[in-house]
Amino acid sequence: MDANWEEYHHLVVRSWAVTPGQAMDNAGQRGAHLGLALMAEAGEVGELIKKAHRLRADCEQLDDRRLLDELGDVLWAVTSIACWRGHSLEDVRTANGAKLTERHGPLL
């Protein structure tokens, strides 16, 4: 895993201990919390896009700074779930790449 991703991975895991109200005693509680967090954060991304589309069909009104902020929250949730299950983002990328290749064939 790239050093920057490794650092991010550790930062995400460290954030679990400092998030207010997140002192969870078992893996089931953590898993439920992380799953709900992913749904909530992905929903915020969808709401931003929906709002921009409603204002203007070509999404010119989309606030890219806010979009990046919300996508970062989605990345945090995805990374958290992967870490919780003992996987890295590289594992996630590899598994997804294999699935995409199976569905759509190799790039070349």
C-alpha positions as CSV (number, residue, x, y, z in Angstrom):
1,M,0.0,0.0,0.0
2,D,1.3,3.5,-0.9
3,A,2.7,5.4,2.1
4,N,0.1,8.1,1.8
5,W,-2.7,5.5,1.8
6,E,-1.0,3.8,4.7
7,E,-1.0,7.1,6.7
8,Y,-4.6,7.7,5.8
9,H,-5.5,4.2,6.9
10,H,-3.9,4.8,10.3
11,L,-5.5,8.3,10.6
12,V,-9.0,6.7,9.9
13,V,-8.5,4.0,12.6
14,R,-7.2,6.6,15.0
15,S,-10.3,8.8,14.4
16,W,-12.5,5.9,15.7
17,A,-11.2,6.6,19.2
18,V,-11.8,10.3,19.2
19,T,-15.2,10.5,17.6
20,P,-17.7,11.7,20.3
21,G,-20.0,9.0,21.4
22,Q,-18.3,6.2,19.5
23,A,-16.9,4.1,22.4
24,M,-18.3,0.9,21.0
25,D,-17.6,-2.3,22.9
26,N,-18.0,-4.9,20.2
27,A,-17.5,-5.5,16.5
28,G,-21.2,-5.7,15.8
29,Q,-21.8,-2.2,17.2
30,R,-18.9,-0.8,15.2
31,G,-20.1,-2.6,12.0
32,A,-23.6,-1.2,12.3
33,H,-22.3,2.3,13.0
34,L,-19.9,2.2,10.0
35,G,-22.6,0.8,7.7
36,L,-25.0,3.6,8.7
37,A,-22.3,6.2,8.4
38,L,-21.5,5.1,4.8
39,M,-25.2,5.3,3.9
40,A,-25.5,8.8,5.4
41,E,-22.4,10.1,3.8
42,A,-23.3,8.7,0.4
43,G,-26.7,10.2,0.8
44,E,-25.1,13.6,1.3
45,V,-23.2,13.3,-1.9
46,G,-26.5,12.3,-3.7
47,E,-28.3,15.3,-2.2
48,L,-25.6,17.7,-3.4
49,I,-25.9,16.4,-7.0
50,K,-29.7,16.3,-6.9
51,K,-29.8,19.9,-5.7
52,A,-27.4,21.1,-8.3
53,H,-29.3,19.2,-11.0
54,R,-32.6,20.7,-9.9
55,L,-31.1,24.2,-10.1
56,R,-29.5,23.6,-13.5
57,A,-29.6,20.5,-15.6
58,D,-25.9,20.5,-16.4
59,C,-24.9,20.7,-12.7
60,E,-23.0,24.0,-13.1
61,Q,-24.2,25.0,-9.7
62,L,-22.5,22.0,-8.0
63,D,-20.3,23.2,-5.2
64,D,-17.1,21.2,-6.0
65,R,-15.5,22.1,-2.7
66,R,-18.4,20.7,-0.7
67,L,-18.6,17.7,-3.1
68,L,-14.9,16.9,-2.3
69,D,-15.6,17.3,1.4
70,E,-18.5,14.9,1.3
71,L,-16.7,12.4,-1.0
72,G,-13.9,12.5,1.6
73,D,-16.5,11.5,4.3
74,V,-17.6,8.6,2.0
75,L,-13.9,7.6,1.7
76,W,-13.5,7.7,5.5
77,A,-16.5,5.3,5.8
78,V,-15.3,2.9,3.1
79,T,-11.8,2.9,4.6
80,S,-13.3,2.3,8.1
81,I,-15.4,-0.6,7.0
82,A,-12.4,-2.2,5.1
83,C,-10.2,-1.7,8.2
84,W,-12.8,-3.1,10.5
85,R,-12.9,-6.3,8.5
86,G,-9.0,-6.4,8.2
87,H,-8.7,-5.1,4.6
88,S,-6.8,-2.2,3.1
89,L,-8.0,0.1,0.4
90,E,-5.6,-1.8,-1.9
91,D,-7.6,-4.9,-1.2
92,V,-10.8,-3.1,-2.1
93,R,-9.3,-1.7,-5.3
94,T,-8.0,-5.1,-6.3
95,A,-11.3,-6.9,-5.7
96,N,-13.2,-4.2,-7.5
97,G,-10.7,-4.2,-10.4
98,A,-11.2,-8.0,-10.8
99,K,-15.0,-7.6,-10.7
100,L,-14.9,-4.9,-13.4
101,T,-12.6,-7.0,-15.6
102,E,-14.9,-9.9,-15.2
103,R,-17.9,-7.8,-16.2
104,H,-16.4,-5.7,-18.9
105,G,-13.3,-7.5,-20.0
106,P,-9.7,-6.4,-19.8
107,L,-8.7,-2.8,-20.8
108,L,-6.8,-3.8,-23.9
